């Protein structure tokens, strides 16, 4: 699927988890070759794939060499196109994998001013269930980038990238010497972030369940950077002592959670 409006164009792959395979502004690539995908019904990692809930422990697919269940279930299943216009698309996905029974709805809208994406996640099961959702973009990172985001806390992690300790931090405000090589979860995020490249400045503004937590990843071996709005701390279902900094939402039957993200470019 291809959408276009003014200086913007993007491509979506419904059969590949509704991932974004291309995002351009005035012909300049904003995403690296890895594209961007959705995380649901949890974000980031689950230790050993374990999900304890309501007196049971569910085993979810371990898909990381470190022994974690990574990035949810939604990206591995196709989505159905409900609406497809030149500048607007709506895709839906339903999935049942205990304890999760959900219906997701994604709306992607391009306009002259930017890209808006809204994702909702509804509990279709007969019992309450904790859920979460997020967006995982692989932004292109040419030399000379800087990152600007304000937060209240961040996490130190163990060798398997699972959170072990929270500490206070104002966020990030500078070039590669400040953040290159880190993989870090931030809590108390203001919901706004900027990636400033030599040729443009990309701004993210998150609302709803995405407005408080952000996963940041800037590997040294690839020219990419991930600014991931998420709804909860990684593995928080197994680490309830971190719940005050971003818990999963316990959704009653029929209840939904939602996040909205707007991307704009200056320059």
C-alpha positions, 0 to 999 in steps of 0.5 A: 500500500502506498500513501502520498500527500504533499512532500510525504510518501509512505508504504505499508505492508499489511501482510507483514504486520502492517509494517512501514517499509518506506517513509519519505519527506521530499524524497529523503528517506526517514526510515532505514531499510528495517522500516518500522513495526507495531508492538502489541499486546506487549512492548519490548521484552518478556523474561523467558516469555513468562507472563504471570496473570490471574494465578497462571503463568503463560508461556509466550514465544521466545524469539530472541537469542537472549531468551526473551519474548520480544516485541509482542505478537502483532508484527508476525501476523497479517492485518486486514485493510478496512479502508484504503485512500490516497492519504488515509488507510485503516487496518485491523487485526484480531488475534487469540493467544491466551491470555490475550484475545484482542482486536487492534485498529490502526489508522494512518493519515498523511497530510501536507503538515505530516504523518498521524498514526493512531493505534487502539487495542481492545480486549475481546476476551471474557476476562480482564487482561494486562496489555500494552502497545508501541511503535518501533521505528528504525530511523535513518541516522546519517553522521552529525545527528543530535537527539532531544527528549525530556524525561524523568527516569531511565533504567539500567539493564542486565546483560539480557537488556532487562531493567534492573534499576531506575535512576533520575535523568532529564533525558537526552540533549546532544550528539552521538557522544551522549547516546551512541551505543545505548539501549535504554528505557525512559519513563516520565517522558513528555511525549515529544522528541526530536531527531535533528539531522544535517538535512532536516529535523524530525519531530515526534509528538505522542498522545494517549497511552504513548505519552509517558514512556519511550524506548531508545536504541542507537547501535554503534554498528548500524547507522540507525536510531530507534525512538519508540513510543511505548505504553509500559516498562519492559517486562513490567509484568514480571517486575511489578516494583517498576509499575509506577514508572509505566505499567501494563493496562489491565483492560476489562472485557470490551475495554480499549487503550490507544496511542496517537503519534504525529511526525512532522519535519522542519527543513 
